[in-house]
Amino acid sequence: METEINSTKPGAVRAEYIEVEPNVRLHITDAGEGRPIVLIHGWPLSDEMFEYQYNDLVNKNFRVIGITLRGFGRSDKPHGEFGYDVHADDIKMVLCKLDVKNAVLVGFSMGGAIAIRYVSIDNGSHVSRLVLAGAAAPIWTQRKDFPYNLPKSAVDDLIKLSYQDRPKLLADFAKIFSATEKSLNEGIGNWLNGICISASAYATAQCLIALRDTDLRPDMKKITIPTLIMHGKKDKICSFDLAEQMKIGIAGSRIVAFEKSGHSLFLEETEKFNAELIKFAEKQ
């Protein structure tokens, strides 16, 4: 049965799950009133990663909508396709069912890559501003004409490890998630690991394949809405070179560098992250 979408009037209980196709429901965090800010998480997290953004955004008079992609967190975990097109279609279904317009779309890491694909297709019908935070774009792996970030062979190793020892894969990623291994305290690290381990093994591996293989350079040329790129200067997962390549590829975009942060800029420099996001979202 299709999930009923509840009223967004103050005090009304809103849907926590939205069906995007038969037997596939996505977990949604939907709170606050005002201009919508839609948050798309990274691999292999969930919308829960934005815990320290939600309150600030709601208190600044925004409606915040966190979407957990299929295969992750508390969303359903089907087998099947897990390329960026599938996730972009799911996001569009959620925004259609929630009747979202004039939204600011925020994508972190893999979520940033998916946000680029979505905006290249959506053509502004639901989203009017784009924020790319530590985005795994325009390509996560090296090509002959793209000598940035990881070699494909390194991601092949990650995919193999995902099938052999997924907890070790997550532990290895945790070591390079921030500027240093001590940038985030043990409690935050354990919290993030709990979110990551809740992803399905299948989605974890399939999304690594999408990250390895997808080239978003043609998509970026189609983006005409205002775009803010926020990126950690010490990012070991998505190097700062990627931010510079996104700026070149997306007309009129600008970069805000996070000098003290690795990949987890939303946690390492939370106050700056939230302030830059709010400032950008307040513009029409």
C-alpha positions as CSV (number, residue, x, y, z in Angstrom):
1,M,0.0,0.0,0.0
2,E,1.3,3.5,-0.9
3,T,2.4,5.6,2.0
4,E,0.1,8.4,2.8
5,I,1.7,11.8,2.8
6,N,0.6,13.8,5.8
7,S,0.0,17.5,6.1
8,T,2.9,19.8,6.7
9,K,0.9,22.2,8.9
10,P,2.6,23.0,12.2
11,G,2.2,20.2,14.7
12,A,1.0,17.7,12.1
13,V,2.6,14.3,12.1
14,R,4.5,13.7,8.8
15,A,5.2,10.5,7.0
16,E,8.4,8.8,8.1
17,Y,8.4,6.4,5.1
18,I,7.5,7.1,1.5
19,E,7.0,4.4,-1.1
20,V,9.0,5.1,-4.3
21,E,8.0,1.9,-6.1
22,P,6.1,-1.2,-5.1
23,N,7.8,-2.8,-2.1
24,V,10.4,-0.1,-1.8
25,R,10.0,2.5,1.0
26,L,12.5,5.2,1.9
27,H,13.0,6.6,5.4
28,I,12.5,10.3,5.6
29,T,13.2,12.9,8.2
30,D,10.8,15.8,7.6
31,A,10.7,18.7,10.1
32,G,10.3,22.5,10.3
33,E,8.6,25.1,8.2
34,G,9.8,27.3,5.4
35,R,11.9,26.9,2.3
36,P,12.8,23.2,1.9
37,I,16.4,22.0,2.3
38,V,16.7,18.4,1.0
39,L,19.7,16.4,2.4
40,I,21.2,13.4,0.6
41,H,23.7,11.4,2.6
42,G,26.9,9.7,1.5
43,W,28.1,6.1,1.2
44,P,27.3,4.0,3.3
45,L,25.5,6.3,5.8
46,S,21.9,7.4,6.1
47,D,19.9,10.6,6.7
48,E,20.9,10.2,10.4
49,M,24.3,11.6,9.5
50,F,22.7,15.1,9.4
51,E,21.7,15.0,13.1
52,Y,23.8,18.1,13.8
53,Q,22.3,20.0,10.9
54,Y,18.6,19.4,11.5
55,N,18.1,21.5,14.6
56,D,20.0,24.5,13.2
57,L,18.1,24.4,10.0
58,V,14.7,24.1,11.7
59,N,15.5,26.9,14.1
60,K,16.4,29.1,11.1
61,N,12.9,28.7,9.7
62,F,13.6,26.0,7.1
63,R,11.8,22.8,6.3
64,V,14.4,20.1,6.3
65,I,13.9,16.8,4.5
66,G,16.5,14.1,4.9
67,I,16.2,11.2,2.5
68,T,17.8,7.8,3.1
69,L,18.6,6.1,-0.2
70,R,17.4,2.6,-0.9
71,G,19.7,0.0,0.6
72,F,20.9,2.2,3.5
73,G,19.8,3.0,7.1
74,R,16.2,2.4,7.8
75,S,15.1,2.5,4.1
76,D,14.1,-0.8,2.4
77,K,17.0,-2.9,1.1
78,P,16.0,-4.5,-2.2
79,H,18.4,-6.1,-4.7
80,G,18.5,-4.7,-8.2
81,E,20.0,-1.6,-9.8
82,F,21.9,0.8,-7.6
83,G,23.3,3.3,-10.2
84,Y,22.8,7.0,-9.8
85,D,19.7,7.1,-12.1
86,V,17.8,4.8,-9.7
87,H,18.6,7.1,-6.7
88,A,17.8,10.2,-8.7
89,D,14.4,8.7,-9.7
90,D,13.7,7.9,-6.0
91,I,14.5,11.4,-4.9
92,K,12.2,12.8,-7.6
93,M,9.4,10.5,-6.4
94,V,9.9,11.7,-2.8
95,L,9.8,15.4,-3.8
96,C,6.8,14.9,-6.0
97,K,4.9,13.1,-3.3
98,L,5.8,15.8,-0.7
99,D,5.0,18.6,-3.3
100,V,8.4,20.2,-2.7
101,K,9.2,23.3,-4.8
102,N,12.1,25.8,-4.8
103,A,14.2,23.5,-2.6
104,V,17.9,23.7,-1.8
105,L,19.4,20.2,-2.6
106,V,22.4,19.2,-0.5
107,G,24.4,16.2,-1.4
108,F,27.3,14.8,0.6
109,S,30.0,12.6,-0.9
110,M,28.1,10.0,-3.0
111,G,25.0,12.0,-2.3
112,G,26.7,14.9,-4.0
113,A,27.3,12.8,-7.1
114,I,23.7,11.7,-7.1
115,A,22.5,15.3,-6.6
116,I,24.4,16.3,-9.7
117,R,22.7,13.5,-11.7
118,Y,19.3,14.5,-10.3
119,V,19.7,18.2,-11.1
120,S,20.9,17.4,-14.6
121,I,17.6,15.6,-15.1
122,D,15.2,17.5,-13.0
123,N,15.8,20.8,-14.7
124,G,14.6,22.9,-11.8
125,S,11.1,21.6,-11.3
126,H,11.7,20.9,-7.6
127,V,15.1,22.3,-6.9
128,S,16.4,25.8,-7.4
129,R,19.8,25.7,-5.5
130,L,22.5,23.0,-5.2
131,V,25.1,22.4,-2.5
132,L,27.8,19.8,-3.0
133,A,29.6,18.9,0.2
134,G,32.7,16.7,-0.1
135,A,31.1,15.4,-3.3
136,A,32.4,12.3,-5.0
137,A,32.3,14.1,-8.4
138,P,32.8,14.7,-11.2
139,I,34.5,11.3,-11.2
140,W,35.6,9.4,-8.1
141,T,38.3,7.4,-9.9
142,Q,41.1,8.3,-12.3
143,R,40.9,8.3,-16.1
144,K,43.5,9.0,-18.8
145,D,42.1,12.5,-19.1
146,F,41.3,12.8,-15.3
147,P,44.3,12.2,-13.1
148,Y,42.5,12.9,-9.8
149,N,41.6,11.0,-6.7
150,L,41.7,7.2,-6.6
151,P,42.8,4.7,-9.2
152,K,40.1,2.2,-10.2
153,S,42.2,-0.6,-8.9
154,A,41.9,0.8,-5.3
155,V,38.1,0.8,-5.6
156,D,38.2,-2.8,-6.9
157,D,40.0,-3.7,-3.7
158,L,37.3,-2.0,-1.7
159,I,34.6,-3.9,-3.5
160,K,36.4,-7.2,-2.9
161,L,36.9,-6.3,0.8
162,S,33.2,-5.4,1.1
163,Y,32.3,-9.0,0.2
164,Q,34.9,-10.5,2.4
165,D,35.0,-8.4,5.5
166,R,32.6,-5.4,5.5
167,P,33.4,-4.4,9.1
168,K,37.1,-4.1,8.2
169,L,36.1,-2.0,5.2
170,L,34.2,0.4,7.4
171,A,37.0,0.5,10.0
172,D,39.6,1.3,7.3
173,F,37.4,4.1,6.0
174,A,36.9,5.5,9.4
175,K,40.6,6.0,9.7
176,I,40.7,8.4,6.7
177,F,37.2,9.9,7.1
178,S,38.5,13.0,8.9
179,A,41.6,15.2,8.8
180,T,43.3,13.0,11.3
181,E,42.3,9.8,13.2
182,K,41.6,11.9,16.3
183,S,39.6,14.7,14.6
184,L,36.4,13.0,15.8
185,N,36.0,11.6,19.3
186,E,35.3,8.0,19.9
187,G,31.6,8.4,20.6
188,I,31.1,10.1,17.2
189,G,33.1,7.5,15.5
190,N,31.0,4.7,17.1
191,W,27.8,6.5,16.1
192,L,28.9,6.8,12.5
193,N,30.0,3.1,12.4
194,G,26.6,2.1,13.7
195,I,24.9,4.0,10.8
196,C,27.2,2.5,8.3
197,I,26.9,-1.1,9.4
198,S,23.1,-0.8,9.0
199,A,23.5,-0.6,5.2
200,S,22.9,-3.7,3.3
201,A,26.0,-5.5,2.1
202,Y,24.6,-5.6,-1.4
203,A,24.0,-1.8,-1.6
204,T,27.4,-1.1,0.0
205,A,29.2,-3.0,-2.9
206,Q,26.8,-1.9,-5.7
207,C,27.2,1.8,-4.8
208,L,31.0,1.4,-4.8
209,I,30.7,0.1,-8.4
210,A,28.6,3.2,-9.3
211,L,31.2,5.4,-7.6
212,R,34.0,3.7,-9.5
213,D,32.4,3.9,-12.9
214,T,30.2,7.0,-13.2
215,D,31.5,10.1,-15.1
216,L,29.4,13.2,-14.3
217,R,31.3,15.6,-16.5
218,P,28.4,15.7,-19.1
219,D,25.9,16.2,-16.3
220,M,27.7,19.2,-14.8
221,K,27.3,21.1,-18.1
222,K,23.5,20.9,-17.8
223,I,23.4,22.5,-14.3
224,T,22.3,26.1,-14.5
225,I,21.1,26.8,-10.9
226,P,23.3,28.5,-8.3
227,T,25.7,25.9,-6.9
228,L,27.8,26.0,-3.7
229,I,30.8,23.6,-3.4
230,M,31.9,23.0,0.2
231,H,35.0,20.8,0.6
232,G,37.6,19.9,3.1
233,K,41.2,20.8,2.2
234,K,42.5,17.7,3.9
235,D,39.9,15.3,2.4
236,K,41.5,11.8,1.8
237,I,38.4,10.2,0.3
238,C,37.4,12.9,-2.2
239,S,40.5,15.1,-2.7
240,F,40.2,18.9,-3.0
241,D,41.1,18.5,-6.6
242,L,37.6,17.2,-7.2
243,A,36.1,20.5,-5.8
244,E,38.2,22.5,-8.2
245,Q,37.1,20.3,-11.1
246,M,33.5,20.7,-10.1
247,K,33.9,24.5,-10.1
248,I,35.3,24.3,-13.6
249,G,32.5,22.1,-14.8
250,I,29.5,23.9,-13.2
251,A,28.9,27.4,-14.6
252,G,28.8,30.1,-11.9
253,S,29.6,27.8,-9.0
254,R,31.8,28.8,-6.1
255,I,33.9,26.9,-3.6
256,V,34.0,27.4,0.2
257,A,37.1,25.6,1.5
258,F,37.2,24.0,4.9
259,E,40.8,24.4,5.9
260,K,40.7,22.2,9.0
261,S,38.5,19.4,7.7
262,G,38.9,16.1,6.0
263,H,35.9,14.3,4.4
264,S,33.7,14.8,7.5
265,L,33.5,18.6,7.2
266,F,29.9,18.5,8.5
267,L,31.2,17.2,11.8
268,E,34.7,18.7,12.0
269,E,33.6,22.3,11.3
270,T,29.9,22.0,12.0
271,E,29.3,25.6,12.9
272,K,30.9,26.8,9.7
273,F,29.2,24.1,7.6
274,N,25.7,25.0,9.0
275,A,26.3,28.8,8.7
276,E,27.5,28.6,5.0
277,L,24.5,26.3,4.2
278,I,22.0,28.7,5.9
279,K,23.5,31.8,4.2
280,F,23.3,30.2,0.8
281,A,19.7,28.8,1.4
282,E,18.5,32.2,2.5
283,K,19.1,33.6,-1.0
284,Q,16.3,33.4,-3.6
